[in-house]
Structure formats: structure tokens, C-alpha cells
Amino acid sequence: MAGAETITIEVVYGLPDEQVLLSLAVPAGTTVREAARLSGLAARFPAIDIEHAPLGVFGKLEKSPDTRVLSEGERVEIYRPLLIDPKEARRLRAERAKARRGAA
């Protein structure tokens, strides 16, 4: 659409060994999920399920990514699924630390 207003946003995705930050010009009114789709990251990283992936804006999980409209300069974050529950990870670290202290 000629003359349609655009905004500039960023979309980020990270793996342990690779991080990608893209700057995109998108139509005003673009939602968080639409921005993730427009980024093209799903083609680059086939493991991403854009339609179901948790998404956030500036480090905060977005509860309504399909309806939340972006503003100029915002950063959309595509989150990977957790491999282990954070509470379980903390418990395992504590157990390992306790075992190391006991062995010393």
C-alpha cells in the first residue's frame, strides 16, 4: 500500500552458539506474532514454531502476542522452550554444590 506508515523494530532469537538480531521496517499496526513471522527467522531456524513459540518484548513475556501491537523501536524476542524447569535446575545445582563441599 503506497504511503502506508512503517515503524522500525527489532526481532531477536538466540541459541547457545548463535544469536541473531534483525532490524525490520514493518507496517504500523503489526503485532508481536506478525513481526516474528515477518522476520524470516523460522526459515533460518526450522526448529522455531513461530505460531506457538512464546514471544516477548524487551525481556518481558507477552501474554497476547497475536493482538499486542508494536510501537517504534520495540524489540521482539522469540523464546526457545525450556529444556528443564528452572526450579529443578536450581535443585540439581544445589545438590552438586553440596556433594563438592562434602568431598573436600
C-alpha atoms as an extended CHARMM CRD file, in Angstrom:
* protein
*
       104  EXT
         1         1  MET       CA              0.0000000000        0.0000000000        0.0000000000  PROA      1               0.0000000000
         2         2  ALA       CA              1.6480000000        3.2290000000       -1.1550000000  PROA      2               0.0000000000
         3         3  GLY       CA              2.2310000000        5.7670000000        1.5910000000  PROA      3               0.0000000000
         4         4  ALA       CA              1.4980000000        3.3210000000        4.4020000000  PROA      4               0.0000000000
         5         5  GLU       CA              3.2410000000        4.2770000000        7.6210000000  PROA      5               0.0000000000
         6         6  THR       CA              6.0250000000        1.9840000000        8.7790000000  PROA      6               0.0000000000
         7         7  ILE       CA              7.8430000000        1.5930000000       12.0630000000  PROA      7               0.0000000000
         8         8  THR       CA             11.2890000000        0.1600000000       12.7520000000  PROA      8               0.0000000000
         9         9  ILE       CA             11.5090000000       -2.7090000000       15.2250000000  PROA      9               0.0000000000
        10        10  GLU       CA             13.9830000000       -5.4540000000       16.0920000000  PROA      10              0.0000000000
        11        11  VAL       CA             13.4550000000       -9.1980000000       16.2670000000  PROA      11              0.0000000000
        12        12  VAL       CA             15.9120000000      -11.3850000000       18.1690000000  PROA      12              0.0000000000
        13        13  TYR       CA             16.4600000000      -15.1060000000       18.5580000000  PROA      13              0.0000000000
        14        14  GLY       CA             19.2810000000      -16.8490000000       20.3300000000  PROA      14              0.0000000000
        15        15  LEU       CA             20.7580000000      -20.3030000000       20.5660000000  PROA      15              0.0000000000
        16        16  PRO       CA             23.6560000000      -21.2050000000       22.8630000000  PROA      16              0.0000000000
        17        17  ASP       CA             26.1210000000      -20.7810000000       19.9740000000  PROA      17              0.0000000000
        18        18  GLU       CA             24.3760000000      -18.2570000000       17.7250000000  PROA      18              0.0000000000
        19        19  GLN       CA             22.3540000000      -15.1070000000       18.2560000000  PROA      19              0.0000000000
        20        20  VAL       CA             20.5190000000      -13.1070000000       15.6060000000  PROA      20              0.0000000000
        21        21  LEU       CA             19.2310000000       -9.5450000000       15.8660000000  PROA      21              0.0000000000
        22        22  LEU       CA             17.3470000000       -8.1700000000       12.8790000000  PROA      22              0.0000000000
        23        23  SER       CA             16.1500000000       -4.6260000000       12.3220000000  PROA      23              0.0000000000
        24        24  LEU       CA             12.9060000000       -4.5450000000       10.3320000000  PROA      24              0.0000000000
        25        25  ALA       CA             10.6590000000       -1.8750000000        8.8690000000  PROA      25              0.0000000000
        26        26  VAL       CA              7.1170000000       -3.1680000000        9.3440000000  PROA      26              0.0000000000
        27        27  PRO       CA              3.6990000000       -1.6370000000        8.7410000000  PROA      27              0.0000000000
        28        28  ALA       CA              2.2840000000        0.3550000000       11.6500000000  PROA      28              0.0000000000
        29        29  GLY       CA             -0.1960000000       -1.8860000000       13.4260000000  PROA      29              0.0000000000
        30        30  THR       CA              1.9870000000       -5.0120000000       13.1980000000  PROA      30              0.0000000000
        31        31  THR       CA              1.5130000000       -7.3830000000       16.1240000000  PROA      31              0.0000000000
        32        32  VAL       CA              4.2550000000       -9.1810000000       18.0290000000  PROA      32              0.0000000000
        33        33  ARG       CA              3.4600000000      -12.5140000000       16.3270000000  PROA      33              0.0000000000
        34        34  GLU       CA              3.2900000000      -10.8940000000       12.8660000000  PROA      34              0.0000000000
        35        35  ALA       CA              6.7180000000       -9.3420000000       13.4150000000  PROA      35              0.0000000000
        36        36  ALA       CA              8.1300000000      -12.7560000000       14.3100000000  PROA      36              0.0000000000
        37        37  ARG       CA              6.6470000000      -14.1510000000       11.0860000000  PROA      37              0.0000000000
        38        38  LEU       CA              7.9590000000      -11.2270000000        9.0050000000  PROA      38              0.0000000000
        39        39  SER       CA             11.4780000000      -11.6840000000       10.4100000000  PROA      39              0.0000000000
        40        40  GLY       CA             12.0760000000      -14.8130000000        8.3180000000  PROA      40              0.0000000000
        41        41  LEU       CA             13.8130000000      -16.4700000000       11.2630000000  PROA      41              0.0000000000
        42        42  ALA       CA             11.6080000000      -19.5680000000       11.0080000000  PROA      42              0.0000000000
        43        43  ALA       CA             13.1820000000      -20.3010000000        7.6120000000  PROA      43              0.0000000000
        44        44  ARG       CA             16.6810000000      -19.8310000000        9.0220000000  PROA      44              0.0000000000
        45        45  PHE       CA             15.9690000000      -21.8700000000       12.1690000000  PROA      45              0.0000000000
        46        46  PRO       CA             13.4640000000      -24.6280000000       11.2690000000  PROA      46              0.0000000000
        47        47  ALA       CA             13.1370000000      -25.6600000000       14.9240000000  PROA      47              0.0000000000
        48        48  ILE       CA             11.2490000000      -22.4140000000       15.6750000000  PROA      48              0.0000000000
        49        49  ASP       CA              7.4930000000      -22.8520000000       15.7420000000  PROA      49              0.0000000000
        50        50  ILE       CA              6.5280000000      -19.2020000000       15.2400000000  PROA      50              0.0000000000
        51        51  GLU       CA              2.8200000000      -19.9380000000       15.6330000000  PROA      51              0.0000000000
        52        52  HSD       CA              3.2660000000      -21.3810000000       19.1330000000  PROA      52              0.0000000000
        53        53  ALA       CA              6.5910000000      -20.0250000000       20.3800000000  PROA      53              0.0000000000
        54        54  PRO       CA              6.4890000000      -17.8250000000       23.4500000000  PROA      54              0.0000000000
        55        55  LEU       CA              7.2910000000      -14.2420000000       22.4560000000  PROA      55              0.0000000000
        56        56  GLY       CA              8.3210000000      -11.2220000000       24.4590000000  PROA      56              0.0000000000
        57        57  VAL       CA              9.0640000000       -7.5430000000       24.1440000000  PROA      57              0.0000000000
        58        58  PHE       CA             12.2050000000       -6.1710000000       25.8260000000  PROA      58              0.0000000000
        59        59  GLY       CA             12.6240000000       -9.2030000000       28.0920000000  PROA      59              0.0000000000
        60        60  LYS       CA              9.0190000000       -9.4440000000       29.2370000000  PROA      60              0.0000000000
        61        61  LEU       CA              6.8570000000      -12.3610000000       28.1220000000  PROA      61              0.0000000000
        62        62  GLU       CA              3.9600000000      -11.0860000000       26.0200000000  PROA      62              0.0000000000
        63        63  LYS       CA              0.6970000000      -12.7170000000       27.0810000000  PROA      63              0.0000000000
        64        64  SER       CA             -1.1850000000      -11.6540000000       23.9280000000  PROA      64              0.0000000000
        65        65  PRO       CA              1.3450000000      -11.7300000000       21.0490000000  PROA      65              0.0000000000
        66        66  ASP       CA             -1.4090000000      -12.1610000000       18.4490000000  PROA      66              0.0000000000
        67        67  THR       CA             -3.1030000000       -8.8860000000       19.3800000000  PROA      67              0.0000000000
        68        68  ARG       CA             -0.3610000000       -6.7690000000       21.0140000000  PROA      68              0.0000000000
        69        69  VAL       CA              0.5610000000       -4.0310000000       18.5290000000  PROA      69              0.0000000000
        70        70  LEU       CA              4.1840000000       -2.9230000000       18.3930000000  PROA      70              0.0000000000
        71        71  SER       CA              5.4930000000        0.6150000000       18.7070000000  PROA      71              0.0000000000
        72        72  GLU       CA              8.5050000000        2.2340000000       17.0470000000  PROA      72              0.0000000000
        73        73  GLY       CA             11.8130000000        0.8670000000       18.3480000000  PROA      73              0.0000000000
        74        74  GLU       CA             10.4980000000       -2.1280000000       20.2740000000  PROA      74              0.0000000000
        75        75  ARG       CA             12.3880000000       -5.4280000000       20.3260000000  PROA      75              0.0000000000
        76        76  VAL       CA             10.5170000000       -8.7050000000       19.8190000000  PROA      76              0.0000000000
        77        77  GLU       CA             12.1580000000      -11.7400000000       21.3860000000  PROA      77              0.0000000000
        78        78  ILE       CA             11.4600000000      -15.2930000000       20.2370000000  PROA      78              0.0000000000
        79        79  TYR       CA             11.9630000000      -17.6640000000       23.1570000000  PROA      79              0.0000000000
        80        80  ARG       CA             13.1080000000      -21.2710000000       22.9610000000  PROA      80              0.0000000000
        81        81  PRO       CA             11.3140000000      -23.8920000000       25.0320000000  PROA      81              0.0000000000
        82        82  LEU       CA             12.9200000000      -24.6280000000       28.3830000000  PROA      82              0.0000000000
        83        83  LEU       CA             14.8950000000      -27.8590000000       28.4830000000  PROA      83              0.0000000000
        84        84  ILE       CA             14.4890000000      -28.1660000000       32.2430000000  PROA      84              0.0000000000
        85        85  ASP       CA             12.2500000000      -26.4960000000       34.7920000000  PROA      85              0.0000000000
        86        86  PRO       CA             14.1810000000      -23.6290000000       36.4740000000  PROA      86              0.0000000000
        87        87  LYS       CA             13.3270000000      -24.9200000000       39.9690000000  PROA      87              0.0000000000
        88        88  GLU       CA             14.6300000000      -28.3710000000       39.0570000000  PROA      88              0.0000000000
        89        89  ALA       CA             17.8280000000      -26.8430000000       37.6280000000  PROA      89              0.0000000000
        90        90  ARG       CA             18.3890000000      -24.9070000000       40.8750000000  PROA      90              0.0000000000
        91        91  ARG       CA             17.8180000000      -28.0550000000       42.9400000000  PROA      91              0.0000000000
        92        92  LEU       CA             20.3360000000      -30.0200000000       40.8500000000  PROA      92              0.0000000000
        93        93  ARG       CA             22.9570000000      -27.2390000000       41.1540000000  PROA      93              0.0000000000
        94        94  ALA       CA             22.4700000000      -27.1780000000       44.9300000000  PROA      94              0.0000000000
        95        95  GLU       CA             22.9140000000      -30.9490000000       45.1120000000  PROA      95              0.0000000000
        96        96  ARG       CA             26.1360000000      -30.7920000000       43.0670000000  PROA      96              0.0000000000
        97        97  ALA       CA             27.4990000000      -27.9720000000       45.2330000000  PROA      97              0.0000000000
        98        98  LYS       CA             26.6710000000      -29.9040000000       48.3980000000  PROA      98              0.0000000000
        99        99  ALA       CA             28.3850000000      -33.0180000000       47.0060000000  PROA      99              0.0000000000
       100       100  ARG       CA             31.5180000000      -30.9780000000       46.1540000000  PROA      100             0.0000000000
       101       101  ARG       CA             31.6360000000      -29.4910000000       49.6670000000  PROA      101             0.0000000000
       102       102  GLY       CA             31.2610000000      -32.9570000000       51.1660000000  PROA      102             0.0000000000
       103       103  ALA       CA             34.0920000000      -34.3500000000       49.0310000000  PROA      103             0.0000000000
       104       104  ALA       CA             36.5340000000      -31.6070000000       50.0260000000  PROA      104             0.0000000000
